[in-house]
Amino acid sequence: MSVNGKGSADCTDAKKGEVQDSDASSVRPATVDVDSSSRSFRYSLDYHCLGQCIIINNKNFDRRTGMNQRNGTDMDAGNAMQVFGKLGYKVKVFNDQTVDQIKQVLNAVSREDHSCSASFVCVLLSHGDEGVFFGTDGSIELKSLTSLFRGDRCMSLVGKPKLFFIQACRGTDLDGGIETDSGPDYGTTKIPVEADFLYAYSTAPGYYSWRNTTSGSWFMQSLCEMVGRYGKELELLHILTRVNHKVAVEFESISNSPGFDAKKQIPCVVSMLTKEMYFTP
């Protein structure tokens, strides 16, 4: 269907027990791995609750930022609240947050005890640029927000999936398209502090992200529909592949603005998950 709207240094691998060349004078012995056959390839859901879902929904911006109002974002926030709530997440929505308020909210959540939670979800809805997310009064690096939940900073979420869904532009490039014929336990094993994160971006690096001013962004519409339909059946990356397909095939811009008509979009999933993520046992 056609939809209108505005968006608004490398190392080689080393096997277990081997050491790579290094400038360091000494290297700590590699941690001995446990028998991988004793592990599950699914994240455990054997916790009191599925976890928290934090939604940052920015619609109105300080005039000094030069940012337009994000009409349609309330639909995105409402749909996300309903879908993740039905899955069993404890959803909290924070509207029109400044940079400091966003940092305060996520810092406070990262300091909470998540021992009884199986996972964590964060939905970020705002203007953006590559690596940048906007509060109502300015911008902040996305990494400074997501890094609050790293394994060395949020111990109660170590080994658990931390899922970030980000609806925001990542640049100003436009995709004209092309015609075609046709995620239970890590034991004592050391793991990377960046492990078990997933970032689902609404668009590819450098590109514009489209949002319908009435029905919401293409990405969030598709995400909520696919999670709602397949959330209790499919693994998360399978769901997100269907989201990618829906956005890529079913949406195209309609605009009277020069250069903005008949444009396409493809979401981008960056996964550091180490197991399969299902929302139900």
C-alpha positions in Angstrom: 0.0 0.0 0.0 1.1 3.6 -0.5 1.5 5.6 2.7 2.2 9.3 3.0 4.1 10.9 6.0 7.1 12.8 7.1 10.0 11.6 9.3 10.3 13.5 9.9 41.5 -1.6 14.5 40.4 -5.3 13.2 41.5 -8.7 14.8 41.3 -12.2 13.5 39.4 -14.8 15.5 41.1 -16.9 18.1 39.9 -20.3 19.2 39.4 -21.2 22.8 42.7 -21.5 24.6 44.6 -19.7 21.8 46.0 -16.2 22.1 46.1 -13.4 19.5 49.1 -11.2 18.8 49.0 -8.3 21.2 51.1 -5.3 22.2 50.5 -6.3 25.8 53.5 -7.8 27.7 51.3 -10.6 29.0 48.0 -12.2 28.3 45.5 -13.7 30.8 44.7 -17.3 30.1 41.5 -17.9 28.3 38.5 -18.9 30.5 37.7 -22.6 30.2 34.4 -23.2 28.6 31.8 -25.6 30.0 30.2 -28.3 27.9 28.0 -26.4 25.4 25.7 -29.4 25.1 24.5 -28.7 28.7 23.2 -25.3 27.8 19.9 -24.2 26.3 20.0 -22.2 23.1 17.0 -20.3 24.3 17.0 -17.5 26.8 15.3 -18.6 30.0 11.9 -17.2 30.8 11.8 -18.9 34.2 11.5 -15.7 36.1 8.8 -14.0 38.1 8.0 -11.6 35.2 9.0 -11.0 31.6 10.5 -7.6 32.5 10.0 -3.9 32.0 9.2 -2.1 28.8 10.2 1.6 28.9 8.8 3.8 26.1 10.3 7.3 25.5 7.8 9.1 23.3 8.9 12.6 22.1 6.4 14.5 20.1 6.8 18.2 20.9 10.2 19.9 20.8 11.7 23.2 22.0 11.4 25.7 19.3 15.1 26.5 19.5 15.9 23.0 18.3 14.3 23.6 14.9 12.6 20.2 15.2 9.1 19.7 13.9 6.3 18.2 15.9 6.2 14.4 15.4 2.5 13.8 14.7 1.6 10.2 14.7 4.1 9.2 17.4 1.3 8.8 20.0 -0.2 6.1 17.9 3.2 4.3 17.9 3.5 4.7 21.7 0.0 3.4 22.2 0.4 0.4 19.9 3.8 -0.5 21.6 2.2 -0.2 25.0 -0.6 -2.5 24.1 1.5 -5.1 22.3 4.2 -5.4 24.9 1.7 -5.2 27.7 -0.2 -8.2 26.2 3.1 -10.2 26.1 3.5 -9.6 29.8 5.8 -6.7 30.1 5.3 -4.0 32.7 5.1 -0.9 30.4 5.9 2.6 31.4 5.5 5.5 28.9 7.4 8.8 29.3 6.2 11.6 27.0 8.2 14.6 25.8 11.4 14.0 27.7 14.4 16.4 27.6 17.9 14.9 27.3 18.4 15.1 31.1 15.0 13.5 31.7 15.8 10.6 29.4 19.1 10.0 31.1 17.5 10.2 34.5 14.7 7.7 33.5 17.1 5.1 31.9 19.8 5.6 34.6 17.2 4.9 37.3 15.9 1.8 35.5 19.4 0.5 35.0 20.1 0.8 38.7 17.0 -1.2 39.6 17.2 -4.9 40.6 16.1 -7.0 37.6 16.8 -10.3 39.2 13.2 -11.4 38.9 13.0 -10.3 35.2 13.7 -12.4 32.2 14.5 -9.5 29.9 14.3 -5.7 29.3 12.7 -3.7 26.5 13.2 -0.1 25.5 11.3 1.7 22.8 12.7 5.0 21.7 10.5 7.3 19.6 11.9 10.7 18.5 13.9 12.6 15.9 17.4 11.4 15.3 20.6 11.3 13.3 23.3 8.6 12.9 24.2 7.5 16.4 22.1 10.3 17.9 18.7 10.5 19.6 16.8 13.7 20.4 15.3 14.8 23.6 12.9 17.7 23.4 15.7 20.2 24.0 18.6 18.7 22.1 20.5 15.5 21.1 22.4 12.8 22.9 24.5 9.9 21.7 22.4 6.7 21.6 25.4 4.7 23.0 25.4 6.7 26.2 21.8 5.5 26.8 22.1 1.9 25.8 25.5 1.5 27.6 23.7 2.0 30.9 22.5 -1.6 30.6 25.9 -3.2 29.7 26.9 -6.2 31.7 29.4 -4.3 33.9 26.8 -1.6 34.7 23.6 -3.5 35.2 24.5 -6.8 36.8 21.0 -8.1 37.3 20.5 -8.1 33.5 23.7 -10.0 32.7 23.0 -13.0 30.4 19.5 -11.6 29.7 18.2 -10.1 26.5 18.2 -6.3 26.3 16.0 -5.2 23.4 16.0 -1.7 22.0 13.5 -0.6 19.3 14.5 2.7 17.8 12.2 4.8 15.7 14.2 7.8 14.5 16.0 9.1 11.4 19.7 8.1 11.0 20.5 10.7 8.4 19.0 12.4 5.4 19.5 9.9 2.6 16.4 8.8 0.8 15.9 5.4 -0.7 14.4 5.5 -4.1 14.0 1.7 -4.3 14.6 -0.5 -7.3 12.2 -2.4 -9.5 12.2 -6.2 -9.3 10.4 -9.1 -10.8 9.6 -10.8 -8.4 18.0 -15.3 20.9 19.5 -20.9 30.9 22.6 -19.9 32.4 26.1 -18.8 31.7 27.5 -20.4 34.9 31.0 -19.0 35.6 31.9 -18.4 32.0 33.0 -14.8 31.3 31.0 -13.1 28.6 31.4 -9.7 26.9 29.8 -6.7 28.5 28.2 -5.9 25.1 26.6 -9.3 24.8 22.8 -10.0 24.8 21.8 -6.6 23.2 19.6 -6.2 20.2 19.1 -3.0 18.4 16.2 -2.8 15.9 16.5 0.5 14.0 13.6 1.8 11.9 16.0 2.5 9.0 19.4 1.7 7.6 22.4 3.9 8.7 22.4 7.3 7.1 18.8 7.2 6.0 15.6 9.0 6.6 12.8 7.3 8.6 9.2 7.7 7.5 6.2 8.4 9.7 2.6 8.8 8.8 1.1 11.7 10.7 -2.1 9.8 11.4 -1.3 6.1 11.6 2.3 6.3 12.9 5.7 5.4 11.6 6.1 2.6 9.0 8.5 0.7 11.3 6.4 0.8 14.5 3.2 0.0 12.7 4.9 -3.1 11.2 6.7 -4.0 14.4 3.6 -3.9 16.5 1.6 -5.8 14.0 4.1 -8.6 13.6 4.9 -8.9 17.4 1.2 -8.9 18.1 0.6 -11.6 15.5 3.7 -13.8 16.0 5.0 -12.9 19.4 3.7 -16.0 21.1 4.9 -18.3 18.2 8.1 -17.2 16.5 11.7 -16.4 17.7 12.4 -12.6 17.8 14.8 -12.5 14.8 12.2 -14.3 12.7 9.6 -11.7 13.7 11.9 -8.9 12.8 12.6 -10.4 9.4 8.9 -10.2 8.8 8.9 -6.6 10.0 11.7 -5.8 7.5 9.7 -7.5 4.7 6.5 -5.6 5.5 8.2 -2.2 5.6 10.2 -2.9 2.5 7.3 -4.2 0.4 4.1 -2.6 1.6 5.1 1.1 2.2 6.1 3.9 -0.2 6.0 7.6 0.3 3.5 9.9 -1.3 4.7 13.5 -1.1 4.3 16.8 -3.0 7.7 17.9 -1.7 10.4 17.7 -4.4 12.5 14.6 -4.1 10.4 13.0 -1.4 7.8 11.1 -3.4 7.9 7.4 -4.1 10.6 6.6 -1.5 11.2 3.3 0.3 12.6 2.2 3.6 14.3 -0.8 5.2 14.7 -1.4 8.9 18.1 -2.5 10.3 18.6 -5.1 13.0 21.9 -5.3 14.9 22.0 -8.4 17.1 24.5 -9.3 19.9 22.1 -11.8 21.2 23.7 -15.1 22.2 20.5 -17.2 22.4 17.2 -17.4 20.7 14.6 -15.0 22.1 11.0 -16.1 22.5 8.4 -14.2 24.4 6.7 -17.3 25.7 8.0 -20.7 27.0 
